[in-house]
Amino acid sequence: MDRRNFITSSLKLGGWTLAGSMIHPFLLQKAMAQATTPENFLLIRVHGGWDTSLCMDPWTQDALPDPTDYFVEYRKSDLISSNGALYGPGMSSIKKYLNSMTVINGLLVNVSEPGHDSAGLYVASGNGQGKLGEMNVEIDKKLKNSVFGIFANSTIQVGTEKPMIVNTRSFQRMTPQKFWITPDAQSTDLMNDKLQLNNNQDMIAAFNTKLDQILSSRPSGGPLTDQEIMAAAFASGVSHSGYISLDGLNLDTHTSHPKNHLSALTSTFEKISQILDVMASTSNGNGTSVLDSTTVYITSEFTRTPALNTSQGKDHNPKSNSVIVISPHMKPGVIGAAHLVDRKTSPSGTPFLAATPLDTVTFQPVNTLENAFILRPESVVATLFKTLGVDPGSVAPSLGKAPILTSILK
């Protein structure tokens, strides 16, 4: 798997310094009109492996389970109700966006331990063999609607592709009046094709103006955040693809899980809420917000085992997972489910959470594999591609064969 790394030195486009006050209104209007046509895609990857029982897939029964099978540190009265669904206390910090979320539970990542990197890429790409890059890479390749490629705050897995990537972390250390990209020796031809500055001056001008607007609307100073740079890029049409990696979150709690994971998870969803706040408060210039025209895909590698280990921790549980989508094309709510395999039933004697089969017609959880299927990342990714106007089969044959989750489409 080829990993796209950022290069410290950056390339300034044409040596320009474009101040928002110097832009002709016609150029700004033209650039903003171009920007509102394509839709945006934002992938947020939460690293460490979240405990879905504390967030998207909580224990909802009145009676608590046997803690040697399933450790629960809250009661039903602590759950958050939204859109007819119940969410765990870890999502208290993102409560205002629950009505917009499509939650997909009971996602089988692997039947054995795949490790963080492999599991994370599988959920983010829909390919379990590591042959595809993150969804951003394939969207950029197929739609070709991002003039300056993918805006990302971290390294992206690109597979065999060579996309243009803008490093928002480097960008924060620069003035908002300069537009920079990260060059790559392998993408020289691609850069030569895309760097048609004379044809994109109005778009870059609109981008800088939007950055100035964001800065002027803040109550305090400080460097531009990843989400602010991406929101400005989306609104101006400079890019329609963003990647935010959230790491260092202390979610990989193999020890001392009680209270600590919940605290880390609450902080994680607060960060995600802040990202969504910026997208929601940034205007497209046509009466809608950037969030209105953006599909947001929020993932982690896997859930965690239901019971505590001997170190009071919870280990990796790849037999189930949950993901979140916020999309103008999807109905809010919950689809899918996981079920508990207790210690008496588990072949290893260790309880775990397993994906529950879904009926092929109704997509409701069932207790049989007859006329049913196990939900895997391929179905989620294929459904997302389809809503974004990309034929899943053109990305990979396996995605073309995956069941599309039609029940959650608007």
C-alpha positions in Angstrom: 0.0 0.0 0.0 1.5 3.3 -1.1 1.3 6.0 1.6 1.1 9.6 0.5 3.4 11.7 2.8 3.5 15.5 2.9 6.7 17.3 1.9 7.8 20.1 4.1 8.7 22.6 1.4 5.7 24.0 -0.4 5.0 25.6 -3.8 3.5 29.0 -4.0 1.1 29.4 -6.9 2.4 32.1 -9.2 3.8 34.1 -6.3 0.4 35.7 -5.8 -0.8 37.6 -2.7 -4.5 38.0 -3.1 -6.3 40.1 -0.6 -10.1 39.8 -0.4 -10.7 43.5 -0.7 -9.0 43.6 -4.1 -11.3 41.1 -5.8 -13.7 42.3 -8.5 -17.3 41.4 -7.5 -18.0 39.7 -10.8 -15.0 37.3 -10.3 -16.2 36.5 -6.8 -19.8 35.9 -8.0 -18.6 33.7 -10.9 -16.3 31.6 -8.6 -19.0 31.1 -6.0 -21.5 30.1 -8.6 -19.1 27.4 -9.8 -18.5 26.2 -6.3 -22.2 25.5 -5.4 -22.8 23.0 -8.2 -20.6 20.1 -7.1 -21.1 18.3 -3.8 -18.4 17.9 -1.2 -17.1 14.8 0.6 -15.5 14.9 4.0 -14.0 11.8 5.6 -13.3 12.0 9.4 -11.3 9.1 10.7 -11.3 8.6 14.4 -8.3 6.5 15.4 -8.1 4.0 18.2 -11.3 2.0 18.0 -14.4 3.5 19.7 -16.6 1.7 22.2 -19.9 1.8 20.3 -21.8 0.8 23.4 -21.0 4.3 24.7 -22.2 6.1 21.6 -24.0 4.7 18.5 -25.1 1.3 19.7 -25.7 1.4 23.5 -27.3 -1.1 25.8 -31.0 0.0 25.9 -32.6 -2.5 28.2 -33.8 -1.5 31.7 -31.9 -4.3 33.4 -28.2 -4.2 33.2 -26.4 -7.3 31.8 -24.0 -9.6 33.6 -20.8 -7.5 33.7 -18.7 -10.5 33.0 -20.4 -10.6 29.6 -21.1 -6.9 29.0 -19.8 -4.1 31.2 -22.1 -1.0 31.1 -21.3 2.1 33.1 -24.6 3.9 32.6 -28.3 3.4 32.9 -31.1 3.7 30.4 -32.0 7.1 31.9 -28.6 8.3 30.8 -29.2 7.6 27.1 -29.9 10.4 24.6 -33.1 10.1 22.5 -33.2 11.5 19.0 -35.3 10.6 16.0 -36.8 7.6 17.7 -33.3 6.2 18.5 -31.3 6.0 21.6 -27.6 7.0 21.8 -25.0 6.5 24.5 -23.7 9.2 26.9 -20.5 9.6 24.8 -22.5 11.5 22.2 -23.7 14.2 24.6 -21.3 16.7 23.1 -22.7 16.2 19.6 -26.3 16.1 20.6 -27.4 18.9 18.3 -26.4 17.0 15.2 -28.0 13.6 16.1 -31.2 14.5 14.1 -29.0 14.8 11.0 -27.1 11.6 11.3 -27.5 8.2 9.6 -26.0 5.7 12.0 -25.0 2.3 10.6 -24.5 -0.4 13.2 -23.5 -4.1 13.1 -20.7 -3.7 10.5 -18.5 -6.7 10.2 -14.9 -5.7 9.7 -13.2 -9.0 10.3 -13.6 -12.3 12.1 -10.1 -12.1 13.5 -7.8 -9.3 14.7 -6.8 -7.2 11.7 -4.9 -4.5 13.5 -5.6 -0.7 13.5 -4.3 0.2 10.1 -5.9 -2.6 8.0 -9.2 -2.2 9.8 -9.3 1.6 9.5 -8.5 1.5 5.8 -11.1 -1.2 5.1 -13.8 0.9 6.7 -12.7 4.0 4.9 -12.2 2.4 1.5 -14.5 -0.6 1.3 -11.6 -2.8 0.3 -10.3 -5.4 2.7 -7.2 -6.2 0.8 -5.7 -2.7 0.9 -5.9 -2.2 -2.9 -7.9 1.0 -2.8 -7.1 4.3 -1.3 -9.4 6.3 1.0 -12.7 7.2 -0.5 -11.4 10.7 -1.1 -8.9 9.4 -3.6 -11.4 7.4 -5.7 -13.9 10.3 -5.6 -11.2 12.7 -6.8 -10.3 10.3 -9.6 -13.8 9.7 -10.8 -15.5 13.0 -10.5 -12.5 15.2 -11.3 -14.3 18.2 -9.7 -11.6 19.4 -7.3 -9.3 21.8 -9.1 -6.6 21.5 -6.5 -7.3 18.0 -5.3 -7.8 16.8 -1.7 -7.5 19.0 1.3 -6.1 16.8 4.2 -4.6 17.3 7.7 -2.7 14.0 7.7 -1.2 11.3 5.5 -3.7 9.6 3.2 -3.6 6.1 1.9 -3.7 6.5 -1.9 -3.4 2.9 -3.2 -1.9 3.1 -6.7 -3.3 6.7 -7.4 -1.3 9.9 -7.4 -3.8 12.6 -6.3 -2.9 16.2 -5.6 -3.1 16.8 -1.8 -3.2 20.1 0.0 -1.6 19.9 3.5 -3.8 22.0 5.8 -1.4 21.6 8.7 1.3 23.4 6.7 -1.2 25.9 5.5 -2.0 27.0 9.1 1.6 28.3 9.4 1.1 30.6 6.4 -0.9 33.7 5.8 -4.4 33.3 4.4 -3.5 35.5 1.4 -1.2 32.8 -0.1 -2.4 29.6 -1.6 0.0 26.7 -1.3 0.0 23.0 -2.3 2.3 20.2 -1.5 4.3 19.0 -4.5 5.1 15.3 -5.1 7.8 14.1 -7.4 5.4 11.3 -8.7 2.6 13.7 -9.6 4.5 16.2 -11.8 2.4 15.6 -14.8 -0.8 15.9 -12.8 0.3 19.1 -11.3 1.2 20.6 -14.7 -2.3 19.7 -15.9 -4.0 21.3 -12.9 -1.9 24.4 -12.3 -3.6 26.4 -15.0 -3.5 29.5 -12.8 -4.7 32.0 -15.5 -7.9 29.9 -15.8 -8.5 29.7 -12.0 -7.7 33.2 -10.7 -11.3 33.9 -9.8 -11.6 30.7 -7.9 -8.5 31.2 -5.9 -9.6 34.8 -5.2 -12.9 33.5 -3.9 -11.0 31.0 -1.7 -8.9 33.8 -0.1 -11.9 36.0 0.4 -13.8 33.2 2.1 -10.7 32.6 4.4 -10.8 36.3 5.3 -14.5 36.2 6.0 -14.0 33.2 8.4 -11.1 35.0 10.2 -13.1 38.2 10.5 -16.1 36.4 12.0 -14.1 34.8 14.8 -14.3 36.2 18.4 -10.5 35.5 18.8 -7.4 35.1 16.6 -5.1 32.1 16.1 -4.2 30.0 13.1 -6.7 28.7 10.7 -8.1 25.3 11.7 -8.2 22.3 9.3 -12.0 22.6 9.1 -11.9 26.3 8.4 -9.5 25.8 5.5 -11.6 23.0 4.1 -14.9 24.9 4.5 -13.4 27.8 2.6 -12.1 25.4 -0.1 -15.5 23.7 -0.5 -17.4 27.0 -0.6 -15.1 28.5 -3.2 -14.8 25.4 -5.4 -11.0 25.1 -4.9 -11.7 21.6 -3.6 -14.7 19.3 -3.0 -12.8 16.6 -1.0 -11.6 16.8 2.6 -9.9 14.4 5.0 -9.5 14.9 8.7 -7.6 12.5 10.9 -8.4 12.6 14.6 -5.7 10.8 16.5 -4.1 11.0 20.0 -7.6 10.6 21.4 -6.7 7.9 24.0 -9.5 5.6 22.8 -7.4 2.4 22.6 -8.2 1.5 26.2 -6.8 -2.0 26.7 -6.4 -0.9 30.3 -8.4 1.3 32.7 -11.4 1.6 30.4 -14.2 2.6 32.8 -14.8 6.4 32.7 -11.6 7.0 30.8 -12.9 5.9 27.4 -16.2 7.7 28.0 -14.3 10.9 28.7 -12.1 10.5 25.6 -15.1 9.7 23.5 -17.0 12.7 24.7 -14.0 14.9 23.8 -13.8 13.2 20.4 -17.4 14.0 19.5 -16.9 17.5 20.7 -14.1 17.9 18.2 -16.4 16.4 15.5 -19.1 18.8 16.5 -16.7 21.7 16.1 -15.9 20.5 12.6 -19.6 20.4 11.7 -20.1 23.8 13.3 -17.6 25.4 10.9 -19.2 23.6 7.9 -22.7 24.7 9.0 -21.7 28.3 9.6 -19.8 28.7 6.3 -22.1 29.9 3.5 -22.0 28.6 -0.1 -23.2 32.0 -1.2 -26.6 30.8 -2.4 -28.5 30.6 0.9 -27.2 27.2 1.9 -24.3 26.2 4.1 -21.3 24.1 3.2 -22.7 21.3 5.5 -25.9 21.3 3.4 -23.9 20.3 0.3 -21.4 17.9 2.0 -21.5 14.2 2.7 -19.6 13.6 6.0 -18.4 10.0 6.6 -17.2 9.4 10.2 -15.4 6.2 10.9 -13.2 4.3 13.4 -11.4 0.9 13.0 -13.8 -1.3 15.1 -15.8 -1.3 18.3 -14.4 -2.7 21.6 -15.2 -6.0 23.4 -18.2 -5.8 25.7 -16.6 -7.2 28.8 -13.6 -5.8 30.7 -10.3 -7.8 30.5 -8.1 -8.5 33.5 -6.6 -5.1 33.2 -10.0 -3.4 33.4 -9.7 -2.6 29.7 -11.7 -3.4 26.6 -9.9 -5.0 23.6 -10.5 -4.8 19.8 -13.8 -6.2 18.5 -13.7 -6.3 14.7 -16.7 -8.6 14.4 -18.8 -5.4 14.7 -18.5 -1.7 14.2 -20.5 1.4 13.6 -20.1 4.4 11.3 -21.9 7.7 11.0 -23.0 9.5 7.8 -24.4 13.0 7.4 -25.6 13.3 3.9 -28.2 15.3 1.9 -29.1 12.0 0.2 -29.7 9.9 3.3 -32.5 9.6 5.8 -31.5 10.3 9.4 -31.9 7.4 11.8 -30.3 4.0 12.6 -29.8 0.9 10.4 -28.2 -2.4 11.4 -27.6 -4.0 14.7 -25.0 -6.0 16.7 -25.8 -8.8 19.2 -23.9 -10.1 22.2 -22.2 -13.5 22.1 -21.8 -14.2 25.7 -18.9 -16.1 27.3 -20.8 -19.4 27.5 -21.5 -19.2 23.7 -18.3 -17.8 22.5 -15.8 -20.4 21.2 -13.0 -18.7 23.0 -14.9 -18.1 26.2 -14.5 -14.4 25.7 -17.7 -12.5 25.0 -17.9 -10.3 21.9 -20.3 -8.3 19.8 -21.2 -9.7 16.4 -22.9 -8.1 13.4 -26.6 -9.2 13.1 -27.8 -10.3 9.6 -30.1 -7.9 7.7 -33.1 -8.9 5.6 -32.3 -8.4 1.9 -35.6 -6.6 1.3 -36.4 -4.7 4.5 -32.9 -4.3 5.8 -34.2 -5.1 9.3 -32.1 -7.3 11.7 -33.1 -11.0 11.5 -31.9 -14.1 13.3 -31.2 -16.1 10.1 -29.0 -15.9 7.1 -31.8 -17.1 4.8 -32.7 -14.1 2.5 -30.3 -12.0 4.6 -26.8 -10.7 4.5 -24.1 -9.6 6.8 -23.4 -5.9 6.6 -19.8 -5.1 5.6 -17.9 -1.9 4.7 -18.3 -2.6 1.0 -22.1 -1.9 1.3 -21.6 1.4 3.1 -18.9 2.6 0.8 -20.8 1.5 -2.3 -23.9 3.3 -1.1 -21.9 6.5 -0.5 -20.3 6.3 -4.0 -23.8 5.9 -5.5 -25.2 9.0 -3.8 -22.2 11.0 -5.0 -22.7 10.0 -8.6 -19.9 7.4 -8.8 -20.6 3.9 -10.1 -19.4 1.6 -7.3 -18.5 -1.1 -9.8 -16.2 1.3 -11.7 -14.1 1.7 -8.5 -13.8 -2.1 -7.8 -15.8 -5.2 -8.8 -16.4 -6.1 -5.1 -18.1 -2.7 -4.6 -20.3 -3.3 -7.6 -21.6 -6.5 -6.1 -22.2 -5.1 -2.6 -25.8 -4.6 -1.5 -26.8 -0.9 -1.7 -28.6 0.3 1.4 -31.6 1.6 -0.4 -33.7 1.8 2.8 -31.7 4.8 4.0 -31.7 6.7 0.7 -34.0 9.7 0.3 
